[in-house]
């Protein structure tokens, strides 16, 4: 609905066969080179999705203190921002306690050790001893590690290697066991003990606290600032869990991407995002690319079982027993060669996981062109020039495209420039949210919608009663009369006018309506010009190329041509610099305030004087010159505005008489006006027009300006008189 022009027979779907083939080929090539590997480690796990997600898909939100948060699959909100303290009894002591603090008390069921700082005098006597888990009677060593901050909490830290990133590193350093306590959907496993097994992870919090209190081990809690990781897709609270997953080694790829920008081979606009690019790529971690969901590209990897007597069954977490291949026949051949056995002794099981959608999206610049084949499209259209997208997916998508292209296409970049547009928010600068009722559907702006219909749409959603009330109140405040019909061109123009080199667009629908009025101004202005080109537009024959008539042109003619040249220059500059506000301002200023308000109005006395035969004889040539200039201004303006306002400009341009050498069938494929063709700058006309503007302003105020001398006013009176009688 916002208009796009592309060859429909070239449309590509992510699951089309040629894309599937490209994804398979990319995975196999990268796995064979060692760029893709399998590893068992801590991952970001979404219990709602029942899948791992990458680091970049985790939204980390700061909680200031005790805060209740909505979590999927929980009827009641869950409290976060609570630091709870409880004690472990030191093994073999007469009741000596070691108090620890945690914001995730449910994970204590997976504790395997307690760590203290080696220099902390309070606990030196305990290092090397054990404490006892109160619920599963697990003996847990008390270890010394410098990662512990003795000034935080009690200075003693519970260690849960299977469910905490810091604890994972401690567990590796001290060769601790990794005990997973959660199922894929967040249910406590049988190893948590009869009292807790089968409970949902956050429901277990209260139960654990109650049991600790009953044992006299719970020491209290308090509000505490913390960061809670959320899944960006499900809004579930992320659980760190140890899983075997596929990863891409990103360090070398990130270095190449950094060098591409620093060398100038890859340009990022606005430049403010370069710093973000450098910071993120400079601290990049390997990318987890496997997902435990049903929809997507199945990973082309096979687990190998060798059917020989005496062979120990392999562990699926062992990367050694995995091969990647384009098909099962190739996989069996690879496995037989790798393990030195005949193919008939090989049993294969393909990985059921699918690839992260951003893996296939990262191949898009060349997979759609037919890669890995050397197609004509690859030869003609890869690499591209410009990538335009929102800054919110700079790393989700753009960085991955750069990674994949350089890795798989002989070091080539997928494009030369990246333009990152701002994100659309509501008029108050708030992120659009259904619960706030401030989501703006582009179709509602194009066609209009009543307040009652907006309310009905909310009622048909899944908001609770409180959220529904809040959302309706927001709609009543922002759209008391509903959203007026604005049309596609007005919405496109508004979005471009809002596009500064910033991170957010605060979209006010009333401003879009203002540009609908601008569209009407364009229509009416062109309609007037058509009415002055003759009774039958087909009879008007524009010259094949615009010509100047300096002996006949008035000061007003020269001025509007000078302003037209300025508009052309500003539009080209705006496009070249991605400064679309400059572009829209130039178009609006020229058409509204210069062409319509001044030149059209100044031409009316000339056209309306045709009825007076005496004046007609003196103005016939002037009329032709004005028609000539009116046509040139309209034709140029429509072509300048076409990329932003394709519908109204196409409609009007199709009605416009064509120059003899104009071969284009649509304004979309006409030549865009260039400054070199419009070298009309006229300093004298510009200066005189500015003086006239000052005089008009002074007259409107009822007095002359002190800045204009009597001589200047007299001079301008002569200019006005000459322009009116020439």
Buried (B, 14 or more C-beta within 10 A) or exposed (E): EEBEEEEEEEEEEBEEEBBBBBBBBBBBBBBEEEBBBBBBBBBBBBBBBBBBBBBBBBEEEEBEEEBEBEBBEBEEEBBBBBBBBBBBBBBEEEEBBBBBBBBBBBBBBBBBBBBBBBEBEEBEEBBEBBBBBBBBEBEBBBBBBEEBEBEEBBBBBBBBBBBBEBBBBBBEEBEBEBBBBBBBEBBBBEBBBEBBBEBBBBBBBEBBBEBBEEEEBBBEBEBBEBEBBBBBEBBBBBBBBBBBBBBBBBEEBBEBBBEBBEEEEBBBBBEEBBEBBBEBBEEBEBBBBBBBBEEBBBBBBBBBBBEEEEEEEBEBBEBEBBBBBEEEEBBBBBBBEEBEBEEEBBEBEBBEBBBBBBBBBBBBBBBBBBBBEEBEBBEEBBBBEEBEBBBEBBBBBBBBBBBBBBBBBEEEBBBBBBBBBBBBBBBEEEEBBBBBBBBBEBEBBBBBBEBEEBBEBBEEEEBEEEBBEBBBEBBEEBBEEBBBBBBBBBBBBBBBBBBBBBBBBBBBBEBBBBBBEBBEBBEEBBEBBBEBBEEEEEEBEBEEEBEBEEEEBBBBBBBBBBBBBBBBBBBBBBBEEBBBBBBBBBBBBBBBEBBBEBBBEBBEEBBEBEEEEEBEEEBEEBBEBBBBBBBBBBBBBBBBBBBBBBBBBBBBBEEBBEBEEBEEEEBBEBEEBEBEEBEBBBEEBBEBBEBBEBBEEBEEEEEBEEEBEEEBBEBBEEBBEEBEEB
